[in-house]
């Protein structure tokens, strides 16, 4: 496989945690899930969470819990994985794009307000590469227009914004635990929310809408087996097997962050003097957990550099083709509508970054970039 752009870090404690569940009574959602949700709160500023089966499931559950549906509009940046928009569209909402900042890759607060209409229900920020968006500015816009603030923090578990953990600022924050993410549960995700009613809606939707509380029954108590569904939900449950891995991984989240920051600094030291390379921007009031290391090179040379790295076993990636370019939007937008997103995409290459990446591997990657 060579050097992947991202990779999980699994140790014996992780293996033992999963084996312990396999030897127990619960495989699906049970006590390990409850523990994982509690453990996660130390990295959301104490905000309660609901765990689900993927980052996409987290977004879908968040939109449902926020009451987003047909006739509503959400404002999102184009530069993100398509799940940010797909899950809202599948709720019946209209996706409205707003361009990014050219340095961080995050949605530009200065361009958001002109996108707001009477149908706007939520602003959805994305913490690109693990660098938090301008959350205070977006918070003010949402409060001014009475909008829901949703933060897609799939890249940003463990990141801080003005000394506050991501997860503690937006109304609803979603996370992903895919193998390349900051921690992994194999597949998994979570929703963080202070509002207990919204969090309960997310939990119920992700648990097939099942209600077991007798005080809420409408049919009546048919017997000790009885449960009801008042609103449809889906099976987005996280199994105990994966939750146990997640709790074990959380024990090393600070270590993972430190290692990624060290790799970030090594890249910066090696590449900072190259005129043809733009390095990731870090604003002084954020403390990112770097999920990606996105460099930018001249657009006309991007494919050549990309293919050279791939030919040498370095599995670089491009994150992402802006969502407005996807055929599913049927050519509704021109690239000139979102020039920063388009230019960023045409230049971007994600270099490998993960805890077990070695100094020799980093130097080898940088040597190839320096040759161009």
N, C-alpha and C positions, 0 to 999 in steps of 0.2 A: 504493500500500500504506500510505501514511502513515508513522507511526513504529511499527515493530514492537517487541514486548517484548524480543526478542533477535535478534541478527544476526551472521553471520560477518564477519570483517575479513580481506580478501584483498588482498595487495600483489603487486608485480611479482616479488619473490623466490619467492612461492608459485607463481605461474604458471610461472616459469622452472623450478622444481623438478619440476612435473608434466610440462611439455613435455620436460624432459630424460629422464624415464622413457619417455615416448611415443616418443622417438627411439632408445631403447636396445633391448636384447634381452629384457627382462623386463617383463611387464605385471602378471601375477599375483604370488603370493608369491615374493619373491626377495631380492636384496641390500638393497633399500630398506626392506623390512620388518625385516631384521636390524638395520639402522642405526637405524630408528625405535625399536625395542625397546631398543637400547642408549642412545639419546638420552633416552628416557623415564626411565631410572633416575636421572638427575640431579634429578628431581622426585618420586622415591619413596624418598628417603634411601638410594639405592643398591640397593634391593630389585629383583631380576630380574622381568621382565614378559614376558607373551605377548600379542601383539596379536591382535584378532579383528574381526569384521565389524560389530559394534554393541555398545552397552552391554548390551542384552538378551542377546546371545550371550556376553558376558563373565559375566553372572550365571549363565546356564545352564551354562557350562563350569565356573564356580567350584563350583556345587552338585554337579555330577557328580564333579569332582576331589576334593571333600570327602567323597564317598561317601554323599551324601544320597539316600534312596530311599524306597520304600513302608514305612510303619510309623514313619518318622522324623517329628519335629516341628521346625519352625523358629519362632523368635519374632521378629516384625518390628513396626515401627510402622505404623499405618494410613495416616499422612500421607506418601505416596510414590506415584510412578508405579507402575501395576499390574505392571510387569515384575518388580519386586522379589519379588512373591509368585507371579506366573504361572509363572516359570521353576522355582521350587521345587515348585509344585503339579504341573507337568508331569513332574517327576522322581518323583512319587508321594507327596511329603511332605505332611503336614498343616500348614497355616498357622495359627499362633497369634498373635493380635494383642496388643500391649501399648501402652498409651497414651503420649502425648508430653508433654514439658514445655510448659507454656503459653507460655513466652517464646521459646525457640529453635525450636520445632517438631520437635525431635529426640526420639528415644525416651528415656523417663525411666528411668534405672537403678534408681530406688527402687521401681518397679513391676514390674521384670522377674522377680525371683526367685519371686514368687507364681505365675508362669506356667510355671515349670519343672516338668516331669514326668520320669518314667523314660524317656520316649521322646524327650525334647528332644535334638537333635543339634547345633544351632547357634543362636547369637544373631546376627541380621542388623541392624546399625545402618545408618541412612541419614543422610548429612550434608546436611540440608535447606538449600537455597539456597546451599550452599558453606560453611556454618558447621559445623565438625566436631562430632560428637556427643561425649558425655563418655566418651572412649575408655579412660581409665585405670580408671574405675569398671566399665565393661563388661568390660574385660580381667580385672579381679579376679573378677567373677562367673563368667566363662568358665573361668578357672583353678580356681576353687573347685569347680565342678560338672563339670569335665573336658569342656567344650563347645568347639566350634569357633567362633571369632570371625570373622565375615564383615562387611566394611564396604562398603556400596554408596556409593561416592564418585563417582557419576556427575556430581555438581555440584561436586566439590571438588578436582580436580587443581590442585596448586599451593598448597592450603591447608596451614596448619601448626597443630599441636596441641602446646602447650608446647614450641615451637621444633623439633618434629620434623615432617617432611613426612607428610601423609596418604599411606598406602601402606606405612609403616614400622612400624605398631603392631599392626593386626589380623593374624590368621593369613592371611587372604586379602582383598584389596581389589580392587574392580572400578571401572573408569572408563568414561566415554562421551565420544565425540568428535563428537556430532551438531552441526550448524551453529551452534546457539545456545549450545553449551557453551564451556568456558574456552579450548580450542583446538578446531579441527575437522579431520577427515580426510574430510569429506563425510558419510560414515557410518563408524562404527568404534568400537572399544572396546578395553579391555585388562584383564588380570588381573595383579596383583602378589602375589608370595608368596615368602617366604624358603625354604620347604621345597622342595627340588628335586624330590622325588617327587610332591608335589601339583601343582607347576607343570608337570611332565612329563605328568601325567594330563590337566590342562587343555589343554595343547598338543595332545596326541594326540586328545582328543575333538574339538577344533576343527579338526583336520586329518583327519577321517573315520576316525580310529582306525588309520591306516596305520603299520606298523612296517617300517623298512628296515634296521635293525641286524641283521646276520647272527647276532650272538651271542644274539639273542632269538628267532630263528626256531624254530617248532615243526614246520612241514611239512618243512623241509629247504630247502637252496638249490636252487631249480629253475632258476636261471640268473641272469645279471646284471640281468634285469628284475624279479626276484622281490620281492614285498612281501606282508605279512600283516596281517590284522585279528584281534586277540584280543578286543577289546571294541568294540561299535559306536560310531561317532562321527558327526559332521555336518560339512558344509562351512561353517565359520565363518571361513575364511581372510580376511585383509586383503590386498588387492592392493598391489603396489608403487606403483601410481599414487597411491593414497590415502595410503600410508605416506610417500611423498616430500612430500606436502602437510603431513603431520603433523610431520615433522622440521623443515620450514621454519617452521611455526607455532610450534614449541617455542622457536625463536630469539627469539620475541616474547612468550613467556608472562609473563615478569616485567613487561614493558611493559603487556601486557593487564591484569595484576593491578593495577598502579599506576593505570591509567585507570579501572578499575571501582571501586577504592577512592576515587578522586577524585569519581566520580559519586555514590557512596554518601554522601560527605561533603556534596556539594551538596544532595542530597535531604534529608539530615538538617538542614542549616542552614535550608532553606526550609520544612520541615514540622514541625519539632520543637515549635513553640508551638501547634499545632492540637490542641484538646482531643478532637476526634472521630477522631484518627488515632493508631494505635499503630505505632511504627516498629520495624524489625528489631532484635533484641537481639544484641549482641556481647559475649561473655564475655571477661574481661581476659586469659585464658591461651590464647586462640586468635588466629590470624592468618588470617582467611578469604580465600579467592578468591571474591568474591561473584558467583555465577552468577545469582541472582535478587535483586530488591529487593522483598520481600513486605511491604506495609503491611496493616494491619487497620483496618477502619472498622465502625461499628455495623451489625450483621447486617441490620437493617430498612432500611438505606440502601445496602447493598452493590450491589444490582442497579442502582439509580438512578445511583450514581456510576460504576459499570462502563459502563453504556450511554451516559452523557454523555461519558466519555473516548473510547469507541469512535466515537461520533457525530462527534467532532472529529479523527478520524484516528489516534487513539492506540490501538494494538492490544494493549491490556492483556490479561492472562490470569489464570486462577485455577489455582493449583498447591497442592493437588490435591483433588478429591473423595476423601475417605478410602476406601481400598480395601475396607473392610468394608461400604461402602454399594453396592458394585458388584453387579449382579444375579447374577454368576457365583457369589457366595457364598450365593445362594438365601435371603436373609433370615435367615441364621444368627445375626446380631448385631443388637442395638438400638443406636441412637446414644448412649443413656445408658451403654452399656458402655465407651465411650471419649469422655468428655465434652470433654476438652481438644482432641482431634483434630477433633471435630465443631464445636466453637465456633471453632477456628482456621479451619477451612474456610469456615464461614458468614460470616466477616469478611474473608477474605483477598483481596487484589488484587495481582498482580505488575506493578509498574511497569517500563517499559523500562529496560534496563541492558545496554550493550554498548560496546566501545571507541570507536566512531565517533559516539556520541550527543553532540550539541552542547549548550553552555550554554543557548542560546536555546530549544532543544527541552525541556530540563529545566525551565526557568522557565515555559514554556508549559504543560507538564503540571502543574506545581505550582499555577499560577494557577487551573486548572480545579478542582483538589482544594480549594483554599482557598475557592472559591465555595460549597461545600456546607456 
